[in-house]
């Protein structure tokens, strides 16, 4: 049986070219088959599906570009970093 857990995550980013900082809100749904996979079997694989506004997207660490200058060289920070 598969279990699905969905949660909201806010990821802060900074462009390494123009230094723009921004945050993006995602909903990530993690699905597992409930099998531990402890005995060398193929079960226990978890899958994460990332969405923004209901549309499936790449995970935050894959292919993010700066909305200001279009540069693909961005970095992330821990959640809540930009609000400090």
Jmol script that loads the backbone (N, CA, C; Angstrom):
load data "model"
ATOM      1  N   UNK A   1       0.839  -1.183   0.000  1.00  0.00           N
ATOM      2  CA  UNK A   1       0.000   0.000   0.000  1.00  0.00           C
ATOM      3  C   UNK A   1       0.884   1.247   0.000  1.00  0.00           C
ATOM      4  N   UNK A   2       0.545   2.200  -0.819  1.00  0.00           N
ATOM      5  CA  UNK A   2       1.311   3.437  -0.901  1.00  0.00           C
ATOM      6  C   UNK A   2       0.731   4.482   0.030  1.00  0.00           C
ATOM      7  N   UNK A   3       1.603   5.199   0.713  1.00  0.00           N
ATOM      8  CA  UNK A   3       1.200   6.305   1.556  1.00  0.00           C
ATOM      9  C   UNK A   3       1.740   7.583   0.939  1.00  0.00           C
ATOM     10  N   UNK A   4       0.918   8.647   0.921  1.00  0.00           N
ATOM     11  CA  UNK A   4       1.346   9.923   0.373  1.00  0.00           C
ATOM     12  C   UNK A   4       1.286  10.974   1.459  1.00  0.00           C
ATOM     13  N   UNK A   5       2.369  11.711   1.599  1.00  0.00           N
ATOM     14  CA  UNK A   5       2.442  12.798   2.563  1.00  0.00           C
ATOM     15  C   UNK A   5       2.784  14.066   1.798  1.00  0.00           C
ATOM     16  N   UNK A   6       1.969  15.101   1.909  1.00  0.00           N
ATOM     17  CA  UNK A   6       2.220  16.369   1.226  1.00  0.00           C
ATOM     18  C   UNK A   6       2.534  17.457   2.235  1.00  0.00           C
ATOM     19  N   UNK A   7       3.480  18.298   1.901  1.00  0.00           N
ATOM     20  CA  UNK A   7       3.823  19.405   2.797  1.00  0.00           C
ATOM     21  C   UNK A   7       4.308  20.595   1.981  1.00  0.00           C
ATOM     22  N   UNK A   8       4.091  21.779   2.529  1.00  0.00           N
ATOM     23  CA  UNK A   8       4.573  22.992   1.895  1.00  0.00           C
ATOM     24  C   UNK A   8       5.996  23.282   2.324  1.00  0.00           C
ATOM     25  N   UNK A   9       6.804  23.709   1.394  1.00  0.00           N
ATOM     26  CA  UNK A   9       8.191  24.076   1.684  1.00  0.00           C
ATOM     27  C   UNK A   9       8.514  25.379   0.971  1.00  0.00           C
ATOM     28  N   UNK A  10       9.153  26.287   1.675  1.00  0.00           N
ATOM     29  CA  UNK A  10       9.604  27.547   1.092  1.00  0.00           C
ATOM     30  C   UNK A  10      11.120  27.489   0.962  1.00  0.00           C
ATOM     31  N   UNK A  11      11.609  27.681  -0.250  1.00  0.00           N
ATOM     32  CA  UNK A  11      13.050  27.632  -0.518  1.00  0.00           C
ATOM     33  C   UNK A  11      13.555  29.024  -0.864  1.00  0.00           C
ATOM     34  N   UNK A  12      14.517  29.552  -0.109  1.00  0.00           N
ATOM     35  CA  UNK A  12      15.140  30.830  -0.448  1.00  0.00           C
ATOM     36  C   UNK A  12      16.311  30.617  -1.414  1.00  0.00           C
ATOM     37  N   UNK A  13      16.439  31.516  -2.375  1.00  0.00           N
ATOM     38  CA  UNK A  13      17.503  31.452  -3.386  1.00  0.00           C
ATOM     39  C   UNK A  13      18.233  32.787  -3.451  1.00  0.00           C
ATOM     40  N   UNK A  14      19.466  32.745  -3.957  1.00  0.00           N
ATOM     41  CA  UNK A  14      20.223  33.953  -4.267  1.00  0.00           C
ATOM     42  C   UNK A  14      20.974  33.723  -5.557  1.00  0.00           C
ATOM     43  N   UNK A  15      20.881  34.703  -6.466  1.00  0.00           N
ATOM     44  CA  UNK A  15      21.610  34.647  -7.724  1.00  0.00           C
ATOM     45  C   UNK A  15      23.062  35.034  -7.466  1.00  0.00           C
ATOM     46  N   UNK A  16      23.978  34.260  -7.991  1.00  0.00           N
ATOM     47  CA  UNK A  16      25.395  34.547  -7.791  1.00  0.00           C
ATOM     48  C   UNK A  16      25.930  35.563  -8.798  1.00  0.00           C
ATOM     49  N   UNK A  17      25.104  35.966  -9.765  1.00  0.00           N
ATOM     50  CA  UNK A  17      25.517  37.003 -10.711  1.00  0.00           C
ATOM     51  C   UNK A  17      25.019  38.377 -10.253  1.00  0.00           C
ATOM     52  N   UNK A  18      23.695  38.543 -10.129  1.00  0.00           N
ATOM     53  CA  UNK A  18      23.140  39.869  -9.803  1.00  0.00           C
ATOM     54  C   UNK A  18      22.800  40.033  -8.322  1.00  0.00           C
ATOM     55  N   UNK A  19      22.956  38.964  -7.518  1.00  0.00           N
ATOM     56  CA  UNK A  19      22.736  38.951  -6.075  1.00  0.00           C
ATOM     57  C   UNK A  19      21.280  39.137  -5.647  1.00  0.00           C
ATOM     58  N   UNK A  20      20.347  38.970  -6.577  1.00  0.00           N
ATOM     59  CA  UNK A  20      18.930  39.012  -6.226  1.00  0.00           C
ATOM     60  C   UNK A  20      18.619  37.854  -5.288  1.00  0.00           C
ATOM     61  N   UNK A  21      17.831  38.121  -4.246  1.00  0.00           N
ATOM     62  CA  UNK A  21      17.376  37.076  -3.330  1.00  0.00           C
ATOM     63  C   UNK A  21      15.859  36.964  -3.441  1.00  0.00           C
ATOM     64  N   UNK A  22      15.348  35.733  -3.441  1.00  0.00           N
ATOM     65  CA  UNK A  22      13.908  35.504  -3.537  1.00  0.00           C
ATOM     66  C   UNK A  22      13.568  34.162  -2.900  1.00  0.00           C
ATOM     67  N   UNK A  23      12.293  33.963  -2.648  1.00  0.00           N
ATOM     68  CA  UNK A  23      11.809  32.703  -2.106  1.00  0.00           C
ATOM     69  C   UNK A  23      10.759  32.116  -3.043  1.00  0.00           C
ATOM     70  N   UNK A  24      10.701  30.790  -3.075  1.00  0.00           N
ATOM     71  CA  UNK A  24       9.723  30.081  -3.895  1.00  0.00           C
ATOM     72  C   UNK A  24       9.023  29.065  -2.997  1.00  0.00           C
ATOM     73  N   UNK A  25       7.699  29.043  -3.085  1.00  0.00           N
ATOM     74  CA  UNK A  25       6.917  28.086  -2.311  1.00  0.00           C
ATOM     75  C   UNK A  25       6.585  26.870  -3.161  1.00  0.00           C
ATOM     76  N   UNK A  26       6.835  25.701  -2.609  1.00  0.00           N
ATOM     77  CA  UNK A  26       6.570  24.431  -3.266  1.00  0.00           C
ATOM     78  C   UNK A  26       5.647  23.599  -2.383  1.00  0.00           C
ATOM     79  N   UNK A  27       4.952  22.680  -2.998  1.00  0.00           N
ATOM     80  CA  UNK A  27       4.300  21.592  -2.276  1.00  0.00           C
ATOM     81  C   UNK A  27       4.991  20.330  -2.741  1.00  0.00           C
ATOM     82  N   UNK A  28       5.490  19.569  -1.797  1.00  0.00           N
ATOM     83  CA  UNK A  28       6.167  18.324  -2.149  1.00  0.00           C
ATOM     84  C   UNK A  28       5.353  17.168  -1.588  1.00  0.00           C
ATOM     85  N   UNK A  29       5.075  16.216  -2.460  1.00  0.00           N
ATOM     86  CA  UNK A  29       4.332  15.023  -2.063  1.00  0.00           C
ATOM     87  C   UNK A  29       5.291  13.847  -2.109  1.00  0.00           C
ATOM     88  N   UNK A  30       5.478  13.249  -0.957  1.00  0.00           N
ATOM     89  CA  UNK A  30       6.367  12.096  -0.852  1.00  0.00           C
ATOM     90  C   UNK A  30       5.512  10.841  -0.763  1.00  0.00           C
ATOM     91  N   UNK A  31       5.822   9.875  -1.617  1.00  0.00           N
ATOM     92  CA  UNK A  31       5.063   8.640  -1.673  1.00  0.00           C
ATOM     93  C   UNK A  31       6.009   7.476  -1.433  1.00  0.00           C
ATOM     94  N   UNK A  32       5.606   6.581  -0.563  1.00  0.00           N
ATOM     95  CA  UNK A  32       6.369   5.366  -0.313  1.00  0.00           C
ATOM     96  C   UNK A  32       5.436   4.179  -0.358  1.00  0.00           C
ATOM     97  N   UNK A  33       5.990   3.011  -0.556  1.00  0.00           N
ATOM     98  CA  UNK A  33       5.132   1.837  -0.650  1.00  0.00           C
ATOM     99  C   UNK A  33       4.939   1.155   0.697  1.00  0.00           C
ATOM    100  N   UNK A  34       5.515   1.739   1.759  1.00  0.00           N
ATOM    101  CA  UNK A  34       5.330   1.161   3.080  1.00  0.00           C
ATOM    102  C   UNK A  34       6.201  -0.046   3.341  1.00  0.00           C
ATOM    103  N   UNK A  35       7.016  -0.425   2.385  1.00  0.00           N
ATOM    104  CA  UNK A  35       7.910  -1.571   2.550  1.00  0.00           C
ATOM    105  C   UNK A  35       9.278  -1.051   2.968  1.00  0.00           C
ATOM    106  N   UNK A  36       9.859  -1.656   3.937  1.00  0.00           N
ATOM    107  CA  UNK A  36      11.120  -1.168   4.478  1.00  0.00           C
ATOM    108  C   UNK A  36      12.324  -1.360   3.578  1.00  0.00           C
ATOM    109  N   UNK A  37      12.332  -2.383   2.771  1.00  0.00           N
ATOM    110  CA  UNK A  37      13.486  -2.629   1.921  1.00  0.00           C
ATOM    111  C   UNK A  37      14.705  -3.073   2.701  1.00  0.00           C
ATOM    112  N   UNK A  38      14.489  -3.573   3.902  1.00  0.00           N
ATOM    113  CA  UNK A  38      15.607  -3.934   4.785  1.00  0.00           C
ATOM    114  C   UNK A  38      16.261  -5.255   4.416  1.00  0.00           C
ATOM    115  N   UNK A  39      15.619  -6.068   3.602  1.00  0.00           N
ATOM    116  CA  UNK A  39      16.124  -7.407   3.330  1.00  0.00           C
ATOM    117  C   UNK A  39      16.599  -7.580   1.897  1.00  0.00           C
ATOM    118  N   UNK A  40      17.039  -6.476   1.275  1.00  0.00           N
ATOM    119  CA  UNK A  40      17.587  -6.571  -0.070  1.00  0.00           C
ATOM    120  C   UNK A  40      16.545  -6.630  -1.164  1.00  0.00           C
ATOM    121  N   UNK A  41      15.263  -6.452  -0.807  1.00  0.00           N
ATOM    122  CA  UNK A  41      14.248  -6.473  -1.857  1.00  0.00           C
ATOM    123  C   UNK A  41      14.147  -5.114  -2.530  1.00  0.00           C
ATOM    124  N   UNK A  42      13.303  -5.006  -3.525  1.00  0.00           N
ATOM    125  CA  UNK A  42      13.182  -3.778  -4.317  1.00  0.00           C
ATOM    126  C   UNK A  42      12.195  -2.794  -3.719  1.00  0.00           C
ATOM    127  N   UNK A  43      11.575  -3.130  -2.623  1.00  0.00           N
ATOM    128  CA  UNK A  43      10.592  -2.235  -2.003  1.00  0.00           C
ATOM    129  C   UNK A  43      11.293  -1.166  -1.177  1.00  0.00           C
ATOM    130  N   UNK A  44      10.512  -0.195  -0.743  1.00  0.00           N
ATOM    131  CA  UNK A  44      11.054   0.849   0.119  1.00  0.00           C
ATOM    132  C   UNK A  44      11.505   2.086  -0.627  1.00  0.00           C
ATOM    133  N   UNK A  45      11.284   2.130  -1.931  1.00  0.00           N
ATOM    134  CA  UNK A  45      11.667   3.306  -2.709  1.00  0.00           C
ATOM    135  C   UNK A  45      10.662   4.416  -2.469  1.00  0.00           C
ATOM    136  N   UNK A  46      11.148   5.602  -2.120  1.00  0.00           N
ATOM    137  CA  UNK A  46      10.302   6.766  -1.946  1.00  0.00           C
ATOM    138  C   UNK A  46      10.418   7.652  -3.173  1.00  0.00           C
ATOM    139  N   UNK A  47       9.318   8.302  -3.518  1.00  0.00           N
ATOM    140  CA  UNK A  47       9.284   9.209  -4.654  1.00  0.00           C
ATOM    141  C   UNK A  47       8.778  10.554  -4.155  1.00  0.00           C
ATOM    142  N   UNK A  48       9.431  11.637  -4.574  1.00  0.00           N
ATOM    143  CA  UNK A  48       8.991  12.987  -4.229  1.00  0.00           C
ATOM    144  C   UNK A  48       8.563  13.690  -5.510  1.00  0.00           C
ATOM    145  N   UNK A  49       7.368  14.274  -5.477  1.00  0.00           N
ATOM    146  CA  UNK A  49       6.860  15.060  -6.603  1.00  0.00           C
ATOM    147  C   UNK A  49       6.727  16.501  -6.122  1.00  0.00           C
ATOM    148  N   UNK A  50       7.450  17.406  -6.780  1.00  0.00           N
ATOM    149  CA  UNK A  50       7.458  18.827  -6.425  1.00  0.00           C
ATOM    150  C   UNK A  50       6.459  19.562  -7.309  1.00  0.00           C
ATOM    151  N   UNK A  51       5.625  20.423  -6.716  1.00  0.00           N
ATOM    152  CA  UNK A  51       4.665  21.207  -7.490  1.00  0.00           C
ATOM    153  C   UNK A  51       4.699  22.667  -7.057  1.00  0.00           C
ATOM    154  N   UNK A  52       4.339  23.532  -8.004  1.00  0.00           N
ATOM    155  CA  UNK A  52       4.122  24.957  -7.751  1.00  0.00           C
ATOM    156  C   UNK A  52       2.800  25.314  -8.389  1.00  0.00           C
ATOM    157  N   UNK A  53       1.902  25.853  -7.592  1.00  0.00           N
ATOM    158  CA  UNK A  53       0.571  26.234  -8.080  1.00  0.00           C
ATOM    159  C   UNK A  53      -0.108  25.072  -8.806  1.00  0.00           C
ATOM    160  N   UNK A  54       0.073  23.857  -8.283  1.00  0.00           N
ATOM    161  CA  UNK A  54      -0.579  22.679  -8.828  1.00  0.00           C
ATOM    162  C   UNK A  54       0.072  22.059 -10.045  1.00  0.00           C
ATOM    163  N   UNK A  55       1.201  22.610 -10.492  1.00  0.00           N
ATOM    164  CA  UNK A  55       1.895  22.100 -11.676  1.00  0.00           C
ATOM    165  C   UNK A  55       3.190  21.414 -11.234  1.00  0.00           C
ATOM    166  N   UNK A  56       3.432  20.206 -11.720  1.00  0.00           N
ATOM    167  CA  UNK A  56       4.657  19.483 -11.385  1.00  0.00           C
ATOM    168  C   UNK A  56       5.865  20.220 -11.955  1.00  0.00           C
ATOM    169  N   UNK A  57       6.907  20.381 -11.127  1.00  0.00           N
ATOM    170  CA  UNK A  57       8.130  21.074 -11.522  1.00  0.00           C
ATOM    171  C   UNK A  57       9.339  20.268 -11.072  1.00  0.00           C
ATOM    172  N   UNK A  58      10.506  20.679 -11.557  1.00  0.00           N
ATOM    173  CA  UNK A  58      11.764  20.072 -11.107  1.00  0.00           C
ATOM    174  C   UNK A  58      11.992  20.425  -9.640  1.00  0.00           C
ATOM    175  N   UNK A  59      12.749  19.615  -8.912  1.00  0.00           N
ATOM    176  CA  UNK A  59      13.074  19.973  -7.524  1.00  0.00           C
ATOM    177  C   UNK A  59      13.853  21.287  -7.477  1.00  0.00           C
ATOM    178  N   UNK A  60      13.821  21.981  -6.351  1.00  0.00           N
ATOM    179  CA  UNK A  60      14.456  23.300  -6.250  1.00  0.00           C
ATOM    180  C   UNK A  60      15.944  23.314  -6.600  1.00  0.00           C
ATOM    181  N   UNK A  61      16.642  22.240  -6.370  1.00  0.00           N
ATOM    182  CA  UNK A  61      18.088  22.218  -6.621  1.00  0.00           C
ATOM    183  C   UNK A  61      18.420  21.872  -8.067  1.00  0.00           C
ATOM    184  N   UNK A  62      17.404  21.723  -8.914  1.00  0.00           N
ATOM    185  CA  UNK A  62      17.628  21.313 -10.298  1.00  0.00           C
ATOM    186  C   UNK A  62      17.078  22.340 -11.272  1.00  0.00           C
ATOM    187  N   UNK A  63      17.955  23.056 -11.930  1.00  0.00           N
ATOM    188  CA  UNK A  63      17.544  23.924 -13.020  1.00  0.00           C
ATOM    189  C   UNK A  63      16.907  25.247 -12.637  1.00  0.00           C
ATOM    190  N   UNK A  64      17.105  25.720 -11.420  1.00  0.00           N
ATOM    191  CA  UNK A  64      16.540  27.010 -11.029  1.00  0.00           C
ATOM    192  C   UNK A  64      17.326  28.138 -11.689  1.00  0.00           C
ATOM    193  N   UNK A  65      16.605  29.104 -12.242  1.00  0.00           N
ATOM    194  CA  UNK A  65      17.245  30.273 -12.836  1.00  0.00           C
ATOM    195  C   UNK A  65      16.746  31.532 -12.146  1.00  0.00           C
ATOM    196  N   UNK A  66      17.557  32.560 -12.189  1.00  0.00           N
ATOM    197  CA  UNK A  66      17.231  33.836 -11.555  1.00  0.00           C
ATOM    198  C   UNK A  66      16.083  34.514 -12.310  1.00  0.00           C
ATOM    199  N   UNK A  67      15.040  34.946 -11.599  1.00  0.00           N
ATOM    200  CA  UNK A  67      13.947  35.641 -12.281  1.00  0.00           C
ATOM    201  C   UNK A  67      14.338  37.063 -12.698  1.00  0.00           C
ATOM    202  N   UNK A  68      15.453  37.585 -12.174  1.00  0.00           N
ATOM    203  CA  UNK A  68      15.900  38.932 -12.517  1.00  0.00           C
ATOM    204  C   UNK A  68      16.767  38.984 -13.759  1.00  0.00           C
ATOM    205  N   UNK A  69      17.796  38.125 -13.805  1.00  0.00           N
ATOM    206  CA  UNK A  69      18.754  38.210 -14.916  1.00  0.00           C
ATOM    207  C   UNK A  69      18.819  36.939 -15.762  1.00  0.00           C
ATOM    208  N   UNK A  70      18.130  35.874 -15.339  1.00  0.00           N
ATOM    209  CA  UNK A  70      18.107  34.639 -16.120  1.00  0.00           C
ATOM    210  C   UNK A  70      19.305  33.733 -15.921  1.00  0.00           C
ATOM    211  N   UNK A  71      20.197  34.105 -15.018  1.00  0.00           N
ATOM    212  CA  UNK A  71      21.400  33.299 -14.758  1.00  0.00           C
ATOM    213  C   UNK A  71      21.009  31.972 -14.103  1.00  0.00           C
ATOM    214  N   UNK A  72      21.690  30.918 -14.462  1.00  0.00           N
ATOM    215  CA  UNK A  72      21.435  29.607 -13.887  1.00  0.00           C
ATOM    216  C   UNK A  72      22.322  29.285 -12.705  1.00  0.00           C
ATOM    217  N   UNK A  73      23.143  30.227 -12.277  1.00  0.00           N
ATOM    218  CA  UNK A  73      24.028  29.995 -11.147  1.00  0.00           C
ATOM    219  C   UNK A  73      23.411  30.621  -9.900  1.00  0.00           C
ATOM    220  N   UNK A  74      22.639  29.800  -9.183  1.00  0.00           N
ATOM    221  CA  UNK A  74      21.974  30.265  -7.975  1.00  0.00           C
ATOM    222  C   UNK A  74      22.341  29.349  -6.819  1.00  0.00           C
ATOM    223  N   UNK A  75      22.161  29.839  -5.622  1.00  0.00           N
ATOM    224  CA  UNK A  75      22.401  29.042  -4.433  1.00  0.00           C
ATOM    225  C   UNK A  75      21.151  29.066  -3.570  1.00  0.00           C
ATOM    226  N   UNK A  76      21.029  28.105  -2.673  1.00  0.00           N
ATOM    227  CA  UNK A  76      19.899  28.058  -1.754  1.00  0.00           C
ATOM    228  C   UNK A  76      20.399  28.264  -0.334  1.00  0.00           C
ATOM    229  N   UNK A  77      19.466  28.567   0.536  1.00  0.00           N
ATOM    230  CA  UNK A  77      19.764  28.772   1.953  1.00  0.00           C
ATOM    231  C   UNK A  77      18.805  27.922   2.763  1.00  0.00           C
ATOM    232  N   UNK A  78      19.077  27.770   4.064  1.00  0.00           N
ATOM    233  CA  UNK A  78      18.122  27.056   4.910  1.00  0.00           C
ATOM    234  C   UNK A  78      16.789  27.793   4.954  1.00  0.00           C
ATOM    235  N   UNK A  79      15.701  27.067   5.131  1.00  0.00           N
ATOM    236  CA  UNK A  79      14.375  27.660   5.224  1.00  0.00           C
ATOM    237  C   UNK A  79      14.359  28.707   6.325  1.00  0.00           C
ATOM    238  N   UNK A  80      13.782  29.874   6.034  1.00  0.00           N
ATOM    239  CA  UNK A  80      13.705  30.973   6.992  1.00  0.00           C
ATOM    240  C   UNK A  80      14.900  31.893   6.983  1.00  0.00           C
ATOM    241  N   UNK A  81      15.916  31.614   6.189  1.00  0.00           N
ATOM    242  CA  UNK A  81      17.148  32.396   6.176  1.00  0.00           C
ATOM    243  C   UNK A  81      16.899  33.856   5.785  1.00  0.00           C
ATOM    244  N   UNK A  82      16.071  34.088   4.787  1.00  0.00           N
ATOM    245  CA  UNK A  82      15.854  35.460   4.304  1.00  0.00           C
ATOM    246  C   UNK A  82      15.005  36.293   5.260  1.00  0.00           C
ATOM    247  N   UNK A  83      14.266  35.664   6.172  1.00  0.00           N
ATOM    248  CA  UNK A  83      13.442  36.410   7.112  1.00  0.00           C
ATOM    249  C   UNK A  83      14.217  36.833   8.350  1.00  0.00           C
ATOM    250  N   UNK A  84      15.452  36.403   8.497  1.00  0.00           N
ATOM    251  CA  UNK A  84      16.271  36.780   9.664  1.00  0.00           C
ATOM    252  C   UNK A  84      16.813  38.172   9.526  1.00  0.00           C
TER     253      UNK A  84
END
end "model"
wireframe off; spacefill off
backbone 0.3
color backbone group
